[in-house]
Amino acid sequence: VLCAQILNKLFGYEPYPGFSKNVDKKMEELKQRKIN
């Protein structure tokens, strides 16, 4: 997921529609876990 995320940020790479939204959700979840 991380590699895809980097590609997404650098090149706007999206393997499927809504991919970046899913990545953003996952990143938020990871941040929440680290905080809690």
mmCIF file of the N, C-alpha and C atoms, coordinates in Angstrom:
data_MODEL
# 
_entry.id   MODEL 
# 
loop_
_atom_site.group_PDB 
_atom_site.id 
_atom_site.type_symbol 
_atom_site.label_atom_id 
_atom_site.label_alt_id 
_atom_site.label_comp_id 
_atom_site.label_asym_id 
_atom_site.label_entity_id 
_atom_site.label_seq_id 
_atom_site.pdbx_PDB_ins_code 
_atom_site.Cartn_x 
_atom_site.Cartn_y 
_atom_site.Cartn_z 
_atom_site.occupancy 
_atom_site.B_iso_or_equiv 
_atom_site.pdbx_formal_charge 
_atom_site.auth_seq_id 
_atom_site.auth_comp_id 
_atom_site.auth_asym_id 
_atom_site.auth_atom_id 
_atom_site.pdbx_PDB_model_num 
ATOM 1   N N  . VAL A 1 1  ? 0.848   -1.203 0.000   1.00 0.00 ? 1  VAL A N  1 
ATOM 2   C CA . VAL A 1 1  ? 0.000   0.000  0.000   1.00 0.00 ? 1  VAL A CA 1 
ATOM 3   C C  . VAL A 1 1  ? 0.879   1.247  0.000   1.00 0.00 ? 1  VAL A C  1 
ATOM 4   N N  . LEU A 1 2  ? 1.993   1.188  0.729   1.00 0.00 ? 2  LEU A N  1 
ATOM 5   C CA . LEU A 1 2  ? 2.848   2.364  0.865   1.00 0.00 ? 2  LEU A CA 1 
ATOM 6   C C  . LEU A 1 2  ? 3.416   2.788  -0.487  1.00 0.00 ? 2  LEU A C  1 
ATOM 7   N N  . CYS A 1 3  ? 3.923   1.824  -1.269  1.00 0.00 ? 3  CYS A N  1 
ATOM 8   C CA . CYS A 1 3  ? 4.476   2.146  -2.587  1.00 0.00 ? 3  CYS A CA 1 
ATOM 9   C C  . CYS A 1 3  ? 3.418   2.795  -3.463  1.00 0.00 ? 3  CYS A C  1 
ATOM 10  N N  . ALA A 1 4  ? 2.228   2.210  -3.462  1.00 0.00 ? 4  ALA A N  1 
ATOM 11  C CA . ALA A 1 4  ? 1.125   2.762  -4.251  1.00 0.00 ? 4  ALA A CA 1 
ATOM 12  C C  . ALA A 1 4  ? 0.800   4.165  -3.783  1.00 0.00 ? 4  ALA A C  1 
ATOM 13  N N  . GLN A 1 5  ? 0.886   4.383  -2.482  1.00 0.00 ? 5  GLN A N  1 
ATOM 14  C CA . GLN A 1 5  ? 0.569   5.699  -1.928  1.00 0.00 ? 5  GLN A CA 1 
ATOM 15  C C  . GLN A 1 5  ? 1.588   6.734  -2.411  1.00 0.00 ? 5  GLN A C  1 
ATOM 16  N N  . ILE A 1 6  ? 2.862   6.348  -2.392  1.00 0.00 ? 6  ILE A N  1 
ATOM 17  C CA . ILE A 1 6  ? 3.913   7.260  -2.858  1.00 0.00 ? 6  ILE A CA 1 
ATOM 18  C C  . ILE A 1 6  ? 3.697   7.585  -4.333  1.00 0.00 ? 6  ILE A C  1 
ATOM 19  N N  . LEU A 1 7  ? 3.416   6.554  -5.140  1.00 0.00 ? 7  LEU A N  1 
ATOM 20  C CA . LEU A 1 7  ? 3.131   6.772  -6.553  1.00 0.00 ? 7  LEU A CA 1 
ATOM 21  C C  . LEU A 1 7  ? 1.945   7.708  -6.712  1.00 0.00 ? 7  LEU A C  1 
ATOM 22  N N  . ASN A 1 8  ? 0.928   7.489  -5.897  1.00 0.00 ? 8  ASN A N  1 
ATOM 23  C CA . ASN A 1 8  ? -0.284  8.308  -5.961  1.00 0.00 ? 8  ASN A CA 1 
ATOM 24  C C  . ASN A 1 8  ? 0.042   9.766  -5.699  1.00 0.00 ? 8  ASN A C  1 
ATOM 25  N N  . LYS A 1 9  ? 0.857   10.021 -4.662  1.00 0.00 ? 9  LYS A N  1 
ATOM 26  C CA . LYS A 1 9  ? 1.185   11.400 -4.304  1.00 0.00 ? 9  LYS A CA 1 
ATOM 27  C C  . LYS A 1 9  ? 2.055   12.044 -5.393  1.00 0.00 ? 9  LYS A C  1 
ATOM 28  N N  . LEU A 1 10 ? 3.010   11.291 -5.934  1.00 0.00 ? 10 LEU A N  1 
ATOM 29  C CA . LEU A 1 10 ? 3.954   11.871 -6.884  1.00 0.00 ? 10 LEU A CA 1 
ATOM 30  C C  . LEU A 1 10 ? 3.333   12.049 -8.263  1.00 0.00 ? 10 LEU A C  1 
ATOM 31  N N  . PHE A 1 11 ? 2.591   11.044 -8.709  1.00 0.00 ? 11 PHE A N  1 
ATOM 32  C CA . PHE A 1 11 ? 2.150   11.020 -10.106 1.00 0.00 ? 11 PHE A CA 1 
ATOM 33  C C  . PHE A 1 11 ? 0.636   11.046 -10.262 1.00 0.00 ? 11 PHE A C  1 
ATOM 34  N N  . GLY A 1 12 ? -0.098  11.088 -9.153  1.00 0.00 ? 12 GLY A N  1 
ATOM 35  C CA . GLY A 1 12 ? -1.544  11.008 -9.258  1.00 0.00 ? 12 GLY A CA 1 
ATOM 36  C C  . GLY A 1 12 ? -1.982  9.641  -9.737  1.00 0.00 ? 12 GLY A C  1 
ATOM 37  N N  . TYR A 1 13 ? -1.143  8.626  -9.444  1.00 0.00 ? 13 TYR A N  1 
ATOM 38  C CA . TYR A 1 13 ? -1.409  7.250  -9.866  1.00 0.00 ? 13 TYR A CA 1 
ATOM 39  C C  . TYR A 1 13 ? -2.608  6.686  -9.121  1.00 0.00 ? 13 TYR A C  1 
ATOM 40  N N  . GLU A 1 14 ? -3.594  6.176  -9.872  1.00 0.00 ? 14 GLU A N  1 
ATOM 41  C CA . GLU A 1 14 ? -4.776  5.586  -9.251  1.00 0.00 ? 14 GLU A CA 1 
ATOM 42  C C  . GLU A 1 14 ? -5.121  4.276  -9.948  1.00 0.00 ? 14 GLU A C  1 
ATOM 43  N N  . PRO A 1 15 ? -4.835  3.141  -9.296  1.00 0.00 ? 15 PRO A N  1 
ATOM 44  C CA . PRO A 1 15 ? -5.137  1.834  -9.906  1.00 0.00 ? 15 PRO A CA 1 
ATOM 45  C C  . PRO A 1 15 ? -6.623  1.657  -10.178 1.00 0.00 ? 15 PRO A C  1 
ATOM 46  N N  . TYR A 1 16 ? -7.457  2.266  -9.369  1.00 0.00 ? 16 TYR A N  1 
ATOM 47  C CA . TYR A 1 16 ? -8.909  2.228  -9.597  1.00 0.00 ? 16 TYR A CA 1 
ATOM 48  C C  . TYR A 1 16 ? -9.540  3.461  -8.972  1.00 0.00 ? 16 TYR A C  1 
ATOM 49  N N  . PRO A 1 17 ? -10.729 3.854  -9.451  1.00 0.00 ? 17 PRO A N  1 
ATOM 50  C CA . PRO A 1 17 ? -11.372 5.062  -8.915  1.00 0.00 ? 17 PRO A CA 1 
ATOM 51  C C  . PRO A 1 17 ? -11.603 4.953  -7.418  1.00 0.00 ? 17 PRO A C  1 
ATOM 52  N N  . GLY A 1 18 ? -11.344 6.032  -6.701  1.00 0.00 ? 18 GLY A N  1 
ATOM 53  C CA . GLY A 1 18 ? -11.545 6.040  -5.261  1.00 0.00 ? 18 GLY A CA 1 
ATOM 54  C C  . GLY A 1 18 ? -10.353 5.489  -4.491  1.00 0.00 ? 18 GLY A C  1 
ATOM 55  N N  . PHE A 1 19 ? -9.290  5.113  -5.208  1.00 0.00 ? 19 PHE A N  1 
ATOM 56  C CA . PHE A 1 19 ? -8.122  4.529  -4.548  1.00 0.00 ? 19 PHE A CA 1 
ATOM 57  C C  . PHE A 1 19 ? -7.520  5.489  -3.530  1.00 0.00 ? 19 PHE A C  1 
ATOM 58  N N  . SER A 1 20 ? -7.341  6.744  -3.940  1.00 0.00 ? 20 SER A N  1 
ATOM 59  C CA . SER A 1 20 ? -6.700  7.710  -3.035  1.00 0.00 ? 20 SER A CA 1 
ATOM 60  C C  . SER A 1 20 ? -7.543  7.938  -1.791  1.00 0.00 ? 20 SER A C  1 
ATOM 61  N N  . LYS A 1 21 ? -8.874  7.869  -1.947  1.00 0.00 ? 21 LYS A N  1 
ATOM 62  C CA . LYS A 1 21 ? -9.743  8.016  -0.775  1.00 0.00 ? 21 LYS A CA 1 
ATOM 63  C C  . LYS A 1 21 ? -9.509  6.873  0.194   1.00 0.00 ? 21 LYS A C  1 
ATOM 64  N N  . ASN A 1 22 ? -9.384  5.646  -0.344  1.00 0.00 ? 22 ASN A N  1 
ATOM 65  C CA . ASN A 1 22 ? -9.122  4.491  0.517   1.00 0.00 ? 22 ASN A CA 1 
ATOM 66  C C  . ASN A 1 22 ? -7.781  4.647  1.223   1.00 0.00 ? 22 ASN A C  1 
ATOM 67  N N  . VAL A 1 23 ? -6.785  5.120  0.500   1.00 0.00 ? 23 VAL A N  1 
ATOM 68  C CA . VAL A 1 23 ? -5.458  5.316  1.093   1.00 0.00 ? 23 VAL A CA 1 
ATOM 69  C C  . VAL A 1 23 ? -5.540  6.337  2.215   1.00 0.00 ? 23 VAL A C  1 
ATOM 70  N N  . ASP A 1 24 ? -6.250  7.434  1.957   1.00 0.00 ? 24 ASP A N  1 
ATOM 71  C CA . ASP A 1 24 ? -6.391  8.466  2.996   1.00 0.00 ? 24 ASP A CA 1 
ATOM 72  C C  . ASP A 1 24 ? -7.057  7.884  4.236   1.00 0.00 ? 24 ASP A C  1 
ATOM 73  N N  . LYS A 1 25 ? -8.087  7.059  4.025   1.00 0.00 ? 25 LYS A N  1 
ATOM 74  C CA . LYS A 1 25 ? -8.771  6.429  5.163   1.00 0.00 ? 25 LYS A CA 1 
ATOM 75  C C  . LYS A 1 25 ? -7.800  5.564  5.947   1.00 0.00 ? 25 LYS A C  1 
ATOM 76  N N  . LYS A 1 26 ? -7.007  4.753  5.230   1.00 0.00 ? 26 LYS A N  1 
ATOM 77  C CA . LYS A 1 26 ? -6.058  3.855  5.897   1.00 0.00 ? 26 LYS A CA 1 
ATOM 78  C C  . LYS A 1 26 ? -5.026  4.658  6.677   1.00 0.00 ? 26 LYS A C  1 
ATOM 79  N N  . MET A 1 27 ? -4.546  5.745  6.091   1.00 0.00 ? 27 MET A N  1 
ATOM 80  C CA . MET A 1 27 ? -3.561  6.566  6.776   1.00 0.00 ? 27 MET A CA 1 
ATOM 81  C C  . MET A 1 27 ? -4.154  7.165  8.047   1.00 0.00 ? 27 MET A C  1 
ATOM 82  N N  . GLU A 1 28 ? -5.409  7.619  7.970   1.00 0.00 ? 28 GLU A N  1 
ATOM 83  C CA . GLU A 1 28 ? -6.068  8.169  9.157   1.00 0.00 ? 28 GLU A CA 1 
ATOM 84  C C  . GLU A 1 28 ? -6.180  7.101  10.238  1.00 0.00 ? 28 GLU A C  1 
ATOM 85  N N  . GLU A 1 29 ? -6.545  5.879  9.827   1.00 0.00 ? 29 GLU A N  1 
ATOM 86  C CA . GLU A 1 29 ? -6.669  4.787  10.801  1.00 0.00 ? 29 GLU A CA 1 
ATOM 87  C C  . GLU A 1 29 ? -5.328  4.510  11.464  1.00 0.00 ? 29 GLU A C  1 
ATOM 88  N N  . LEU A 1 30 ? -4.256  4.498  10.662  1.00 0.00 ? 30 LEU A N  1 
ATOM 89  C CA . LEU A 1 30 ? -2.926  4.253  11.222  1.00 0.00 ? 30 LEU A CA 1 
ATOM 90  C C  . LEU A 1 30 ? -2.557  5.347  12.212  1.00 0.00 ? 30 LEU A C  1 
ATOM 91  N N  . LYS A 1 31 ? -2.834  6.592  11.859  1.00 0.00 ? 31 LYS A N  1 
ATOM 92  C CA . LYS A 1 31 ? -2.531  7.704  12.766  1.00 0.00 ? 31 LYS A CA 1 
ATOM 93  C C  . LYS A 1 31 ? -3.307  7.553  14.068  1.00 0.00 ? 31 LYS A C  1 
ATOM 94  N N  . GLN A 1 32 ? -4.587  7.202  13.952  1.00 0.00 ? 32 GLN A N  1 
ATOM 95  C CA . GLN A 1 32 ? -5.415  7.035  15.147  1.00 0.00 ? 32 GLN A CA 1 
ATOM 96  C C  . GLN A 1 32 ? -4.835  5.945  16.040  1.00 0.00 ? 32 GLN A C  1 
ATOM 97  N N  . ARG A 1 33 ? -4.397  4.836  15.431  1.00 0.00 ? 33 ARG A N  1 
ATOM 98  C CA . ARG A 1 33 ? -3.836  3.728  16.219  1.00 0.00 ? 33 ARG A CA 1 
ATOM 99  C C  . ARG A 1 33 ? -2.576  4.170  16.944  1.00 0.00 ? 33 ARG A C  1 
ATOM 100 N N  . LYS A 1 34 ? -1.729  4.929  16.251  1.00 0.00 ? 34 LYS A N  1 
ATOM 101 C CA . LYS A 1 34 ? -0.482  5.385  16.876  1.00 0.00 ? 34 LYS A CA 1 
ATOM 102 C C  . LYS A 1 34 ? -0.779  6.309  18.045  1.00 0.00 ? 34 LYS A C  1 
ATOM 103 N N  . ILE A 1 35 ? -1.776  7.178  17.876  1.00 0.00 ? 35 ILE A N  1 
ATOM 104 C CA . ILE A 1 35 ? -2.125  8.130  18.942  1.00 0.00 ? 35 ILE A CA 1 
ATOM 105 C C  . ILE A 1 35 ? -2.671  7.378  20.151  1.00 0.00 ? 35 ILE A C  1 
ATOM 106 N N  . ASN A 1 36 ? -3.590  6.452  19.898  1.00 0.00 ? 36 ASN A N  1 
ATOM 107 C CA . ASN A 1 36 ? -4.252  5.752  21.017  1.00 0.00 ? 36 ASN A CA 1 
ATOM 108 C C  . ASN A 1 36 ? -3.329  4.730  21.656  1.00 0.00 ? 36 ASN A C  1 
# 
